[in-house]
């Protein structure tokens, strides 16, 4: 997800996606501790998406 795509979303949608991706990231981390994932790079990609969403939420709350 790019920052241009995030700017088009409403604040409510950004918050919803943030919560969903955060829970998915935690779930993948938990699964990876138990047994190796088929694609462990998915964790890094999710972590970056969560950070982008958090940054966008912070930017919107300041304005």
C-alpha positions in Angstrom: 0.0 0.0 0.0 1.5 3.3 -1.1 1.1 6.7 0.7 -0.9 8.0 -2.3 -3.4 5.2 -1.8 -3.6 6.1 1.9 -4.3 9.7 1.3 -7.5 8.7 -0.7 -8.9 6.8 2.3 -11.0 8.3 5.0 -9.6 8.4 8.6 -12.1 5.7 9.6 -10.9 3.4 6.8 -7.2 4.0 7.7 -7.9 3.2 11.4 -9.8 0.0 10.4 -7.0 -1.2 8.1 -4.4 -0.4 10.8 -6.2 -2.6 13.4 -6.7 -5.4 10.9 -3.1 -5.4 9.7 -1.8 -5.1 13.2 -3.7 -8.2 14.3 -2.6 -10.1 11.1 1.0 -9.2 11.9 0.8 -10.4 15.5 -0.8 -13.6 14.3 1.9 -14.2 11.7 4.6 -13.6 14.3 3.0 -16.1 16.6 2.7 -18.7 13.8 6.3 -18.1 12.8 7.5 -18.8 16.4 5.9 -22.2 16.3 6.9 -23.3 12.9 8.6 -21.6 9.9 6.4 -19.7 7.6 6.4 -20.4 3.9 7.1 -16.7 3.1 8.7 -15.0 6.1 9.1 -11.8 4.2 5.4 -11.2 4.6 6.1 -10.2 8.2 8.5 -7.4 7.0 6.0 -6.2 4.4 3.2 -6.2 7.0 5.4 -4.3 9.5 6.1 -1.6 6.9 2.4 -1.3 6.0 1.5 -1.0 9.7 4.1 1.8 10.1 2.7 3.6 7.0 -0.8 3.5 8.4 0.4 4.6 11.9 2.2 7.5 10.3 -0.8 8.5 8.3 -3.0 8.4 11.4 -0.6 10.6 13.3 -0.4 13.1 10.4 -4.2 13.3 10.3 -4.5 13.8 14.0 -2.1 16.7 14.0 -4.0 18.6 11.2 
